[in-house]
């Protein structure tokens, strides 16, 4: 029954997402929807309703992108960054230059040149590009490996949680961290348009770090209870 089972959970989420879209912040809205969808699926949401939701989201996202000028500019910069290297495509091109400059072992810690006023937001949304430049492919893979370990431990905590609420909470926290990390990696590498999503635990920003640390503390508590059960 949609109104008795799905709507009470999905309704508030859609309200929160709508408020965030009014800011406007499409990237965070997509992040929340992905995490919420994962939690609803684990809670028992059928593939049928997932397909219906996905089909309904496609035209909405299309309109949100095509009807807003700055989002169109971001999409154009993503598809054709070379068409405006000093304008819309500047940030992505500088990010790719930083990633490519690192090579296998990097140019050395604190030796990045791209962060010296070449790469915008080098200390926040594009910190991973600086990591790739300074520490190279090896350093970048180490950072990715840390998030993989975080995800593995988070899933272990979720599977071992003593109750359904703890299981969903652990899954939601793990999905939130991994989803943000994946989006950030994809943006830096030019795989998706720029979203403005920070890299958890690493990007500069007190509020983001505080939320991630609090969430991880809750996850550790669930993991401890799972070990004691």
trRosetta pair geometry for C-beta under 8 A, 3 or more apart (Angstrom, degrees):
i j d omega theta_ij theta_ji phi_ij phi_ji
1 4 4.2 22 103 34 123 110
1 5 5.6 117 70 -1 72 101
2 5 7.0 -81 -129 51 14 84
2 6 5.0 -43 -150 43 59 119
2 7 5.9 69 149 -31 73 101
2 49 7.8 161 -109 -109 93 126
3 6 7.8 -14 -47 52 15 80
3 7 5.0 -7 -131 16 41 141
4 7 7.6 48 -4 37 16 101
4 8 7.4 -4 -176 -12 27 116
5 8 7.3 -91 -179 28 9 102
5 9 7.7 -20 155 5 50 112
6 9 6.3 -79 -163 46 35 100
6 10 5.4 3 163 2 79 123
6 40 7.7 58 -136 -158 82 127
6 45 6.8 89 -110 -116 102 102
6 49 6.2 -141 -111 -153 151 157
7 10 6.0 -65 -121 52 28 95
7 11 4.9 42 176 -40 70 112
8 11 6.3 -30 -117 22 16 117
8 12 7.9 11 174 -6 45 101
9 12 7.5 -72 -172 34 24 97
9 13 7.1 14 148 -11 60 117
9 40 6.2 143 125 -106 137 103
9 43 7.4 -168 -137 89 168 161
10 13 5.5 -65 -154 42 40 115
10 14 6.1 40 154 -23 75 107
10 36 7.6 115 -118 156 66 127
10 40 6.9 37 -74 -100 92 149
10 53 7.9 -126 -139 -102 145 134
11 14 6.0 -60 -151 34 27 108
11 15 6.7 27 153 -19 64 105
12 15 5.4 -53 -150 33 37 115
12 16 6.5 37 154 -18 68 102
13 16 5.8 -54 -152 36 32 110
13 17 6.3 31 152 -18 66 108
13 32 7.0 178 -165 149 93 108
13 33 7.5 118 158 -104 117 59
13 36 4.7 107 -146 -142 149 158
14 17 5.5 -53 -143 39 33 113
14 18 6.2 38 155 -24 65 104
15 18 5.7 -53 -148 33 29 112
15 19 6.6 29 153 -18 63 104
16 19 5.9 -57 -153 35 31 110
16 20 6.5 28 152 -16 65 106
16 32 6.7 -126 111 167 116 157
17 20 5.7 -56 -149 38 33 110
17 21 6.3 37 151 -23 66 105
17 29 4.8 92 -157 -148 87 93
17 32 5.7 -165 -89 86 92 131
17 33 6.1 55 -106 -62 144 95
18 21 5.6 -52 -148 33 32 114
18 22 6.8 37 151 -25 62 101
19 22 5.7 -51 -156 26 34 114
19 23 7.7 55 145 -40 58 88
20 23 5.8 -28 -170 -7 44 119
20 25 5.1 -72 170 64 89 106
20 28 5.5 -117 180 96 138 113
20 29 4.9 173 96 -76 121 88
20 32 7.0 130 20 7 161 146
21 24 5.7 -1 179 -141 48 85
21 25 7.0 -117 -96 53 30 57
21 26 6.7 50 -120 -89 80 60
21 29 5.2 43 -67 -78 84 153
21 64 7.1 -81 -151 -127 122 134
24 68 7.1 -108 83 -125 165 156
25 28 4.5 7 138 29 119 113
25 29 6.2 143 101 -22 73 91
25 196 7.4 -103 -143 82 90 133
26 29 5.5 -61 -150 38 34 117
26 30 6.3 34 156 -20 69 104
26 61 7.9 106 -161 -137 121 81
26 64 5.9 142 -108 146 126 132
26 65 7.7 90 -138 -76 168 75
26 71 6.7 59 1 -107 152 131
26 195 7.5 -110 89 -140 84 81
27 30 6.0 -56 -152 34 29 108
27 31 6.5 31 150 -20 63 106
27 183 7.0 130 -166 170 103 146
27 195 3.3 125 -116 -177 132 94
27 196 5.2 169 30 54 154 84
27 197 5.1 -142 158 -49 129 97
28 31 5.3 -52 -148 35 36 117
28 32 6.4 36 154 -19 68 103
28 196 7.9 -52 -34 92 88 101
28 197 7.2 158 -74 -95 63 90
29 32 5.9 -54 -150 35 30 109
29 33 6.4 28 153 -18 64 108
30 33 5.6 -56 -147 38 32 112
30 34 6.3 35 155 -22 66 104
30 61 7.9 62 -90 -112 110 122
30 183 7.9 134 97 -104 116 142
30 195 7.6 -87 49 -140 129 130
31 34 6.0 -56 -151 32 28 110
31 35 6.6 22 155 -12 63 108
31 176 7.5 68 164 -142 103 67
31 179 5.4 138 -147 126 81 124
31 180 6.1 41 -140 -79 135 75
31 183 6.5 -74 -87 -16 102 156
31 197 6.4 140 -63 -113 138 133
32 35 5.9 -59 -149 40 31 108
32 36 6.0 28 156 -17 68 112
33 36 5.7 -56 -140 41 29 110
33 37 6.1 33 158 -24 65 107
33 57 7.4 126 175 -124 153 145
34 37 5.8 -54 -147 34 27 112
34 38 6.6 28 154 -19 61 104
34 175 7.2 -159 123 166 87 113
34 179 5.1 153 96 -133 133 143
35 38 5.8 -55 -153 33 31 111
35 39 6.5 27 152 -15 65 107
35 172 5.8 75 173 -151 107 73
35 175 4.5 145 -126 113 78 116
35 176 5.0 32 -109 -77 146 70
35 179 5.8 -115 -61 5 90 155
36 39 5.7 -57 -149 38 33 110
36 40 6.2 32 154 -18 68 107
36 172 8.0 31 -88 -125 43 105
37 40 5.8 -54 -144 38 31 110
37 41 6.2 33 156 -22 64 106
37 50 6.9 94 -163 -127 108 96
37 53 7.3 -179 -112 109 112 147
38 41 5.8 -55 -148 34 28 112
38 42 6.5 23 156 -14 63 107
38 171 6.5 -151 131 154 108 110
38 172 7.5 158 86 -99 106 55
38 175 4.6 178 70 -118 155 158
39 42 5.9 -57 -149 39 31 107
39 43 6.2 31 152 -20 65 110
39 168 5.4 75 -155 -163 100 95
39 171 5.9 147 -101 100 75 115
39 172 4.9 17 -79 -80 128 96
39 175 7.1 -137 -47 31 84 152
40 43 5.5 -58 -146 39 31 114
40 45 4.2 28 146 -18 92 142
41 44 8.0 164 178 28 25 12
41 45 5.1 -71 -92 56 41 103
41 50 6.5 37 -91 -79 105 132
42 167 7.4 -147 147 137 129 105
42 168 6.5 168 93 -106 121 77
42 171 5.6 -43 27 154 169 174
43 164 7.8 84 -123 -179 80 113
43 168 6.0 31 -74 -100 100 127
45 49 5.4 -98 -176 73 97 126
45 50 6.3 112 128 -53 112 91
46 49 5.3 94 63 10 80 95
46 50 7.2 -139 104 -2 45 90
47 50 5.3 -57 -149 39 38 116
47 51 6.2 41 154 -22 71 103
48 51 5.9 -56 -153 34 28 109
48 52 6.5 27 151 -17 63 106
49 52 5.4 -49 -145 36 38 114
49 53 6.2 39 155 -19 67 105
50 53 5.8 -57 -148 39 29 110
50 54 6.2 28 155 -18 65 108
51 54 5.8 -54 -144 38 30 110
51 55 6.2 30 157 -18 64 108
52 55 5.9 -57 -147 38 27 110
52 56 6.4 22 156 -14 63 110
53 56 5.8 -60 -147 40 30 108
53 57 6.2 30 156 -25 66 108
54 57 5.7 -55 -145 32 30 112
54 58 6.9 44 156 -35 62 95
55 58 6.2 -40 -157 10 32 115
56 59 7.3 -61 -167 36 38 96
56 60 6.8 30 147 -13 68 117
57 60 5.5 -67 -152 43 41 114
57 61 5.9 38 157 -20 78 107
58 61 6.2 -59 -146 37 25 105
58 62 6.3 27 155 -21 62 109
59 62 5.3 -53 -145 36 35 118
59 63 6.3 34 158 -18 68 103
60 63 6.0 -57 -152 37 29 107
60 64 6.3 28 152 -19 64 109
61 64 5.5 -55 -144 38 33 113
61 65 6.3 27 158 -16 66 107
62 65 6.1 -64 -152 38 27 105
62 66 6.0 5 163 -3 67 116
63 66 6.2 -62 -129 47 28 98
63 67 5.4 9 177 -6 67 123
64 67 6.8 -55 -120 43 15 100
64 68 6.5 -6 174 0 52 121
64 71 7.0 -42 137 110 70 177
65 68 6.8 -83 -149 41 19 95
65 71 4.8 -133 -141 138 57 128
65 72 6.8 118 162 -73 71 60
65 75 6.1 73 -177 -48 119 141
66 71 7.9 -71 -34 96 18 114
66 72 6.6 68 -131 -84 38 103
68 71 4.3 58 85 16 107 114
68 72 6.8 178 88 -15 54 85
69 72 5.7 -57 -153 34 32 113
69 73 6.5 32 152 -20 66 104
70 73 5.4 -47 -149 34 39 116
70 74 6.5 42 150 -21 65 100
71 74 5.5 -47 -148 34 37 113
71 75 6.4 38 152 -19 65 103
71 193 7.9 76 -162 138 70 155
72 75 5.7 -54 -149 36 32 111
72 76 6.3 33 152 -18 66 106
73 76 5.7 -53 -146 38 31 112
73 77 6.2 32 154 -19 65 106
73 88 5.0 -134 176 -121 96 134
74 77 5.6 -54 -145 38 31 111
74 78 6.3 34 153 -22 64 106
74 88 7.4 -145 -86 -167 33 108
74 193 4.7 89 143 -178 102 122
74 194 5.3 -116 -150 47 115 94
75 78 5.6 -53 -149 34 32 114
75 79 6.3 20 157 -10 66 108
75 193 5.4 -47 -91 -88 52 146
76 79 6.0 -60 -143 43 30 102
76 80 6.0 -38 178 45 68 97
76 83 7.3 -77 163 65 99 136
76 84 7.8 46 125 14 111 126
76 88 6.2 22 88 125 102 155
77 80 7.4 -82 -123 69 18 57
77 81 5.5 48 -177 -101 65 71
77 84 6.8 -71 -102 61 84 112
77 88 3.8 -134 -75 144 115 98
77 89 4.5 -175 -147 -80 85 62
77 91 7.7 39 164 47 144 93
77 92 6.0 152 152 2 102 132
77 193 7.4 99 70 -137 88 91
77 194 7.3 -10 88 -1 127 114
78 81 7.1 18 -112 -56 12 92
78 92 6.8 164 -100 -83 51 160
78 190 7.1 161 -148 -159 72 73
78 192 7.1 -35 -144 159 142 28
78 193 4.0 -87 -49 -94 149 75
78 194 7.1 -154 -69 -8 103 70
80 83 4.1 30 137 -8 114 122
80 84 7.8 76 112 8 91 81
80 89 7.1 -85 113 -77 54 136
81 84 7.5 -91 -168 56 40 67
81 85 7.0 69 148 -96 76 64
81 88 7.7 -137 -129 107 59 79
81 89 3.2 139 -161 -151 65 118
81 92 4.6 -114 -109 82 142 126
81 93 5.2 169 151 -54 128 91
81 96 8.0 136 86 2 164 136
81 190 7.4 -72 -23 -130 144 125
82 85 6.0 1 -143 -63 44 100
82 89 6.4 -121 -35 143 18 167
82 93 7.4 111 -81 -88 57 126
83 89 6.5 126 51 -24 64 142
84 87 4.0 -54 165 57 115 105
84 88 4.6 50 86 37 138 88
84 89 4.8 136 73 8 72 100
84 90 7.6 -66 124 -33 80 76
85 89 5.4 -49 -96 85 38 113
85 90 6.3 88 167 -87 43 64
85 93 5.6 15 -140 -11 84 169
86 90 5.8 33 -155 -78 19 114
87 90 6.1 163 57 -23 10 106
89 92 5.6 -65 -162 49 63 108
89 93 5.4 60 144 -25 90 110
90 93 6.0 -66 -148 39 25 108
90 94 6.2 19 161 -15 65 111
90 120 7.4 67 111 -4 107 118
91 94 6.0 -60 -147 39 27 108
91 95 6.3 31 153 -22 64 107
91 119 7.2 85 -146 -156 64 64
91 120 5.1 -60 -106 45 103 112
91 121 7.4 23 -142 32 125 106
91 126 7.3 -145 -177 -59 100 149
91 194 6.7 39 95 -84 136 147
92 95 5.5 -54 -149 34 32 115
92 96 6.4 28 155 -16 66 104
92 190 5.5 92 -169 -99 110 98
92 194 6.9 -121 -66 -53 99 108
93 96 5.8 -55 -148 38 32 108
93 97 6.4 36 151 -22 65 104
94 97 5.5 -49 -146 34 34 116
94 98 6.5 38 152 -21 64 102
94 114 6.0 146 175 -156 92 110
94 118 5.3 -180 -147 144 127 88
94 119 4.3 -179 137 -96 121 72
94 120 7.3 103 64 9 147 70
94 129 7.9 75 120 156 73 157
95 98 5.7 -54 -153 33 32 112
95 99 6.5 29 151 -17 66 105
95 114 8.0 120 -100 171 30 146
95 119 6.2 106 -75 -137 58 116
95 126 5.4 -114 -104 -145 109 126
95 129 4.4 -109 -149 -97 77 151
95 188 5.4 -146 -177 -156 129 61
95 189 7.9 -117 136 -67 117 20
95 190 7.1 159 90 -50 119 89
96 99 5.6 -50 -144 37 35 112
96 100 6.1 30 158 -14 67 110
96 189 7.7 84 -98 -150 79 37
96 190 5.8 9 -72 -30 114 133
97 100 6.0 -61 -144 44 27 106
97 101 6.1 32 156 -29 64 110
97 114 6.3 159 96 -98 101 128
97 118 7.8 -79 81 145 136 132
97 119 8.0 -154 63 -73 102 106
98 101 5.8 -54 -144 29 27 113
98 102 7.2 35 157 -32 58 99
98 112 7.0 23 -143 -153 108 113
98 114 3.9 -90 -88 30 106 170
98 115 7.8 81 -118 -43 136 71
98 118 8.0 156 -63 98 104 119
98 119 5.7 6 -43 -67 139 148
98 122 7.9 165 -92 -124 162 107
98 126 7.7 100 47 161 155 114
98 129 4.1 72 87 162 136 102
98 130 6.3 -47 -179 -78 141 42
98 132 6.3 102 128 74 86 103
98 133 4.2 -69 -175 -53 80 126
99 102 6.4 -54 -168 13 31 113
99 129 5.5 -76 -53 -137 83 77
99 132 4.3 -1 -123 114 64 152
99 133 6.9 -79 -75 -57 23 75
99 140 8.0 55 -141 -83 88 153
99 188 6.8 130 -65 151 126 97
99 189 6.6 107 -105 -105 168 67
100 103 8.0 40 168 -58 45 52
101 107 6.5 -11 139 -39 101 124
101 113 7.6 -97 156 42 165 104
101 114 7.0 168 30 -33 147 120
101 133 5.0 19 76 -130 106 94
102 105 7.9 -151 167 81 78 26
102 106 4.5 -21 -157 -105 92 64
102 107 6.5 -98 -116 -12 55 81
102 132 4.6 -145 -1 148 154 64
102 133 4.4 -137 -65 -117 97 24
102 134 6.8 -35 -114 20 108 23
102 135 6.8 1 -156 66 130 39
102 136 4.2 179 158 -99 99 49
102 137 6.8 152 112 -32 112 57
102 139 7.6 -105 -176 45 138 115
102 140 7.4 107 108 -30 159 118
103 106 6.8 -157 57 -57 79 22
103 107 7.9 105 24 -54 102 67
103 136 5.3 -38 81 -126 61 111
103 137 7.0 -79 132 -10 35 97
104 136 5.1 22 113 174 24 138
104 137 5.1 -42 -131 31 43 112
104 138 6.4 46 166 -22 67 98
105 135 7.6 -73 177 179 44 42
105 136 4.3 107 99 14 5 161
105 137 7.8 -34 -50 37 30 76
105 138 5.9 8 -106 19 56 125
105 139 7.9 87 -160 -17 41 98
106 109 7.7 53 123 -54 140 52
106 132 7.5 -173 -99 158 98 31
106 133 6.5 87 -142 135 88 31
106 134 4.9 25 -174 134 131 27
106 135 4.3 -102 -48 -167 157 2
106 136 3.4 -120 -37 -26 70 82
106 138 7.6 -100 -13 46 100 91
106 139 5.7 16 -38 6 139 133
107 111 4.7 -134 121 102 98 117
107 112 6.7 129 63 -87 126 46
107 113 7.6 -41 107 -7 170 91
107 133 6.0 -17 14 161 113 77
107 134 6.0 -66 55 -116 81 42
107 136 7.9 143 -12 -56 49 88
108 111 3.8 46 76 9 98 142
108 134 6.3 -61 87 -158 30 75
109 134 5.4 75 -107 169 37 120
109 135 7.0 36 -79 -72 77 84
110 134 6.9 81 -8 -137 24 136
111 134 6.1 138 49 -124 74 87
112 115 4.5 59 108 7 125 109
112 116 7.4 172 112 -17 77 84
112 122 7.7 168 127 -177 144 138
112 130 5.0 -14 -103 -150 169 88
112 133 4.8 85 -118 101 99 129
112 134 5.0 -62 -54 -61 98 99
113 116 5.7 -53 -166 23 47 116
113 118 6.9 35 132 8 74 141
113 133 7.7 -126 34 170 67 142
114 118 4.7 -96 -149 76 53 122
114 119 4.3 43 157 -19 98 120
114 122 6.6 163 119 -111 85 133
114 129 6.8 -87 108 133 148 112
114 130 6.7 -151 77 -96 107 73
114 133 5.7 -163 21 -69 123 168
115 118 7.4 -12 -4 44 10 87
115 119 5.9 -40 -89 49 42 111
115 122 3.9 166 -123 148 80 157
115 123 7.3 85 -151 -54 116 76
115 130 5.1 43 -62 -109 120 124
115 133 7.9 -169 -23 63 95 146
119 122 4.4 92 93 -79 106 105
119 126 5.7 -135 162 113 118 145
119 129 6.2 -159 -158 99 156 139
119 130 7.2 -169 75 -64 152 90
120 126 7.3 91 87 15 54 142
121 124 4.7 -68 -168 55 90 101
121 125 4.7 7 146 38 135 95
121 126 5.1 103 99 12 88 102
122 126 5.4 -54 -110 85 40 105
122 127 6.8 93 162 -89 49 51
122 129 7.1 -93 -132 72 77 109
122 130 5.3 89 -177 -54 98 126
123 127 6.1 34 -159 -85 24 99
123 130 7.8 15 -82 -4 45 156
123 203 7.5 109 143 -159 52 63
123 204 4.4 14 145 -4 99 135
124 127 6.6 -171 70 -35 6 101
124 198 5.9 -73 178 -108 78 100
124 203 5.0 55 -160 -170 46 106
124 204 5.1 -74 -83 52 70 90
124 205 6.2 72 -129 -39 99 112
125 184 6.9 -149 -163 -132 66 95
125 187 7.0 -52 167 107 106 146
125 194 7.7 66 145 -160 147 96
125 196 5.8 -75 -96 -134 146 39
125 197 6.8 98 -132 62 99 35
125 198 5.9 -95 -92 -94 59 55
125 199 7.7 128 -147 -16 34 80
125 203 6.5 36 -75 -129 29 138
126 129 4.6 -15 175 18 92 121
126 130 7.0 98 126 -17 78 90
126 187 7.9 -108 -91 115 75 107
126 188 5.8 139 -135 -107 70 96
127 130 5.5 -53 -158 36 46 113
127 131 6.4 51 144 -23 71 101
127 198 8.0 34 12 -158 118 78
127 199 5.6 -117 59 29 110 131
127 202 5.5 -172 104 132 143 104
127 203 5.1 -171 6 -98 135 65
127 204 7.2 147 -67 -8 134 79
128 131 5.2 -47 -148 34 40 117
128 132 6.4 44 151 -21 66 100
128 140 7.2 78 -176 -129 89 96
128 143 7.1 -177 -128 114 92 158
128 184 6.1 128 -12 142 137 104
128 185 6.2 -124 166 -100 171 59
128 188 4.6 -107 78 -42 114 171
128 199 5.5 138 -45 -71 103 151
128 202 7.5 82 -68 103 74 145
129 132 5.7 -50 -151 34 33 113
129 133 6.5 31 150 -18 64 105
129 188 4.9 -159 -54 -157 88 112
130 133 5.6 -53 -147 37 34 111
130 134 6.1 18 160 -8 69 111
131 134 6.3 -63 -137 45 26 98
131 135 5.5 -25 -180 29 66 115
131 139 5.9 -147 170 128 85 116
131 140 6.0 125 119 -90 102 71
131 143 5.9 33 157 -34 154 154
131 202 7.7 -14 -53 178 139 146
132 135 7.1 -67 -113 59 14 77
132 136 6.9 35 -173 -135 50 12
132 137 7.4 32 -148 -78 83 41
132 139 7.3 -178 -106 80 31 103
132 140 4.7 29 -98 -72 79 127
132 188 7.6 154 -7 151 135 131
133 136 7.9 3 179 -68 11 45
134 139 7.0 -59 91 77 72 168
135 138 6.7 -111 155 78 86 77
135 139 2.2 20 135 -9 123 172
135 140 6.6 159 90 -34 103 60
135 142 7.5 -82 149 37 140 121
136 139 5.5 101 53 15 59 99
136 140 7.0 -110 115 -4 34 95
137 140 5.7 -57 -146 38 31 112
137 141 6.2 29 157 -18 66 107
138 141 6.0 -58 -150 37 28 108
138 142 6.5 31 151 -23 62 105
139 142 5.5 -52 -151 31 34 115
139 143 6.7 35 152 -18 65 100
140 143 5.8 -53 -155 33 34 111
140 144 6.5 32 149 -15 66 105
141 144 5.5 -51 -145 40 37 113
141 145 6.1 44 152 -26 66 104
142 145 5.5 -50 -146 33 31 115
142 146 6.7 39 152 -25 61 98
143 146 5.7 -49 -157 26 33 114
143 147 7.1 27 150 -11 63 101
143 202 7.5 21 -148 -70 124 158
144 147 5.9 -58 -157 38 37 108
144 148 6.4 41 146 -22 68 104
144 185 7.2 67 -98 -104 102 146
145 148 5.3 -51 -147 34 37 116
145 149 6.4 39 153 -20 67 101
146 149 5.7 -51 -150 35 32 111
146 150 6.4 37 148 -22 63 103
147 150 5.2 -46 -146 34 37 117
147 151 6.4 40 153 -19 65 102
147 177 7.3 -165 -144 139 93 101
147 178 6.3 130 173 -112 107 72
147 181 4.8 168 -135 164 152 168
147 200 7.8 113 -108 60 110 113
148 151 5.7 -54 -151 36 31 111
148 152 6.4 33 151 -20 65 105
149 152 5.5 -52 -145 36 33 113
149 153 6.3 28 157 -14 66 106
150 153 6.1 -59 -148 41 27 106
150 154 6.1 29 153 -21 63 111
150 174 7.4 172 140 -135 83 82
150 177 6.2 -90 137 120 136 143
150 178 7.3 -178 96 -70 107 88
151 154 5.5 -55 -143 38 29 114
151 155 6.3 28 158 -18 65 105
151 174 5.8 106 -130 -173 59 107
151 177 7.7 -157 -76 88 75 108
151 178 5.0 60 -89 -81 115 133
152 155 6.0 -56 -149 36 27 108
152 156 6.5 29 151 -19 62 105
153 156 5.5 -51 -149 35 34 114
153 157 6.5 36 152 -20 65 103
153 223 7.0 -2 168 -105 94 145
154 157 5.7 -53 -151 35 33 111
154 158 6.4 33 151 -19 65 105
154 170 6.1 172 -173 172 75 88
154 171 7.6 122 151 -106 101 33
154 173 6.6 -145 -144 93 124 91
154 174 3.0 144 145 -97 145 122
154 177 7.4 -179 -61 44 159 128
154 178 7.9 -142 48 -30 152 116
154 219 5.9 -41 -116 -159 87 137
155 158 5.4 -50 -145 36 35 113
155 159 6.2 32 157 -17 67 106
155 171 7.6 53 -110 -105 60 74
155 174 6.2 147 -53 177 62 170
156 159 5.9 -56 -143 39 29 107
156 160 6.1 7 162 -1 64 116
156 223 7.2 50 99 -124 93 102
156 226 7.7 157 138 113 74 156
157 160 6.2 -72 -142 50 25 97
157 161 6.5 53 154 -60 63 87
157 170 4.6 -152 110 -151 102 141
157 174 7.7 165 55 -52 110 125
157 219 5.8 104 92 -176 167 81
157 220 8.0 -92 -107 -98 150 23
157 222 5.0 87 171 104 115 103
157 223 3.8 -65 -106 -81 114 83
157 226 5.7 -175 -144 4 56 149
158 161 5.8 -25 -154 -17 31 116
158 166 7.9 -179 -130 132 49 71
158 167 5.1 81 -171 -155 72 63
158 168 7.9 95 -145 -58 104 14
158 170 3.7 -167 -82 99 75 118
158 171 4.5 84 -126 -59 146 77
158 174 6.6 -83 -35 5 128 140
158 222 7.6 25 -79 136 46 139
159 167 7.3 68 -86 -131 20 102
159 226 8.0 79 81 -147 55 145
160 223 7.5 62 72 -134 120 53
160 226 3.3 87 117 -171 107 128
160 227 7.3 50 139 -56 145 47
160 229 7.0 169 168 47 89 126
161 164 7.8 120 106 -95 122 9
161 165 8.0 -137 155 78 136 49
161 166 3.5 -175 -169 109 123 107
161 167 4.1 -163 56 -66 136 65
161 169 7.7 141 -124 49 155 90
161 170 5.6 -163 -60 2 130 136
161 222 5.5 -24 -106 -175 100 109
161 225 7.2 37 -140 90 60 110
161 226 5.5 -57 -80 -80 34 109
162 166 6.0 48 45 37 66 152
162 225 5.6 -87 -6 144 118 109
162 226 6.6 -156 -36 -93 74 56
162 229 4.6 -179 -87 -90 103 142
163 166 5.1 94 58 12 76 102
163 167 7.0 -136 100 -8 39 91
164 167 5.5 -55 -147 35 34 115
164 168 6.3 27 159 -14 68 105
165 168 6.1 -59 -149 39 29 104
165 169 6.1 28 155 -19 66 111
166 169 5.6 -55 -140 39 31 112
166 170 6.1 30 161 -18 66 107
166 222 4.9 159 -167 -134 104 110
166 225 6.8 -100 -140 82 157 138
166 226 7.7 179 141 -61 137 94
167 170 6.1 -56 -147 37 25 108
167 171 6.4 23 155 -16 61 110
168 171 5.6 -56 -146 40 31 112
168 172 6.1 34 155 -23 66 107
169 172 5.7 -54 -146 35 29 112
169 173 6.5 27 157 -16 64 105
169 218 6.8 -94 155 147 121 123
169 222 6.5 -176 90 -75 110 146
170 173 6.0 -54 -147 36 30 108
170 174 6.3 27 156 -15 64 110
170 219 5.8 107 -129 -129 77 79
170 222 4.7 -149 -73 114 113 159
170 223 7.6 124 -122 -55 131 73
171 174 5.8 -60 -147 41 29 110
171 175 6.0 27 157 -17 67 111
172 175 5.8 -56 -142 40 27 109
172 176 6.2 33 156 -26 63 106
173 176 5.7 -52 -148 31 29 114
173 177 6.7 23 158 -13 63 105
173 215 4.7 171 -139 175 110 106
173 216 7.3 160 171 -79 129 41
173 218 6.4 -173 -78 82 154 111
173 219 4.8 -147 104 -68 151 112
174 177 6.2 -59 -152 37 30 105
174 178 6.2 16 159 -8 67 114
174 219 7.0 118 -57 -122 79 137
175 178 6.0 -62 -139 46 29 104
175 179 5.6 31 163 -24 68 112
176 179 6.1 -55 -140 35 21 109
176 180 6.5 17 161 -14 58 108
176 215 6.8 -87 76 -173 139 161
177 180 6.2 -62 -154 37 26 107
177 181 6.3 22 154 -17 64 111
177 200 5.0 -53 -147 9 80 178
177 212 6.6 98 -104 -137 101 100
177 215 7.2 179 -54 107 106 136
177 216 7.7 68 -72 -73 145 93
178 181 5.6 -57 -146 39 33 112
178 182 6.1 33 157 -20 68 107
179 182 5.9 -54 -145 37 29 109
179 183 6.4 27 157 -17 63 107
180 183 5.9 -56 -147 38 29 109
180 184 6.2 29 156 -19 64 109
180 197 5.4 -155 -149 171 77 117
180 198 7.0 0 176 74 121 59
180 199 7.4 153 137 -127 96 29
180 200 5.2 98 91 -40 129 104
181 184 5.7 -58 -148 38 29 111
181 185 6.3 30 155 -18 66 106
181 199 6.3 62 -118 -146 66 72
181 200 5.7 -62 -63 21 91 105
182 185 5.8 -52 -146 36 30 111
182 186 6.2 29 156 -18 64 109
183 186 5.7 -58 -147 39 30 111
183 187 6.3 31 155 -21 66 106
183 192 6.9 -65 -148 63 69 147
183 195 5.6 -52 168 52 119 158
183 197 4.6 26 104 61 126 156
184 187 5.8 -53 -146 33 30 110
184 188 6.4 27 158 -16 64 108
184 195 8.0 -108 -82 60 49 116
184 197 5.3 -122 -67 99 80 96
184 198 6.7 -5 -93 143 133 19
184 199 4.4 167 149 -81 165 76
184 200 8.0 -162 0 -4 147 66
184 203 7.6 -130 -130 -46 148 129
185 188 6.0 -61 -150 38 28 109
185 189 6.2 8 160 -3 66 115
185 191 7.9 6 117 29 73 129
185 199 7.9 89 -51 -108 66 107
186 189 6.1 -67 -142 49 27 100
186 191 4.0 -88 -159 69 82 114
186 192 4.4 37 135 11 120 107
187 190 7.8 36 178 -69 28 25
187 191 7.5 -76 -53 49 21 75
187 192 5.8 -53 -77 71 61 89
187 193 7.5 -13 -118 112 86 27
187 194 5.5 85 -154 -117 114 48
187 195 5.5 -116 -78 18 136 92
187 197 6.9 157 -11 43 145 95
192 195 6.8 12 115 -35 116 114
198 202 8.0 -176 164 70 91 70
198 203 3.5 -140 -167 66 103 158
198 205 5.8 -94 -99 28 164 144
198 208 5.0 5 63 -157 149 170
199 202 4.5 -30 106 62 112 110
199 203 4.5 133 43 -35 73 100
200 203 7.5 0 -50 17 12 99
200 208 7.3 -138 -116 162 56 106
200 212 4.9 150 -159 -115 99 146
201 209 6.7 93 -116 -124 37 80
201 212 5.6 -135 -61 128 72 152
201 213 7.9 114 -102 -63 85 77
203 208 6.4 -11 80 92 108 152
205 208 4.3 43 103 22 120 113
205 209 6.3 157 89 -14 65 90
206 209 5.8 -63 -145 41 30 109
206 210 6.0 32 159 -24 68 109
207 210 5.7 -54 -146 34 28 113
207 211 6.5 27 157 -17 63 105
208 211 6.0 -56 -151 36 29 109
208 212 6.3 25 155 -15 64 110
209 212 5.8 -60 -147 40 30 110
209 213 6.2 28 157 -18 67 109
210 213 6.0 -58 -146 38 27 108
210 214 6.3 26 157 -16 64 108
211 214 5.9 -58 -147 38 29 109
211 215 6.1 27 156 -18 65 109
212 215 5.7 -55 -144 39 29 111
212 216 6.2 29 156 -19 64 108
213 216 5.7 -54 -144 38 30 110
213 217 6.4 38 152 -24 62 103
214 217 5.6 -52 -152 31 32 116
214 218 6.8 32 150 -17 63 101
215 218 5.7 -52 -155 34 35 112
215 219 6.4 36 147 -20 66 105
216 219 5.2 -50 -147 36 38 116
216 220 6.3 42 152 -22 67 101
217 220 5.7 -50 -148 33 32 111
217 221 6.6 36 151 -21 62 102
218 221 5.6 -53 -153 32 34 115
218 222 6.6 34 150 -18 65 102
219 222 5.7 -52 -151 35 34 111
219 223 6.3 36 149 -20 65 106
220 223 5.4 -52 -146 37 35 115
220 224 6.3 38 153 -22 66 102
221 224 5.7 -50 -148 33 31 112
221 225 6.5 30 153 -16 63 105
222 225 5.8 -56 -149 38 32 110
222 226 6.3 36 150 -23 65 105
223 226 5.5 -52 -149 33 32 114
223 227 6.5 32 152 -19 64 103
224 227 5.7 -53 -151 34 33 110
224 228 6.4 26 153 -15 65 108
225 228 5.7 -58 -145 40 33 109
225 229 6.3 46 152 -38 65 100
226 229 5.7 -45 -149 17 32 117
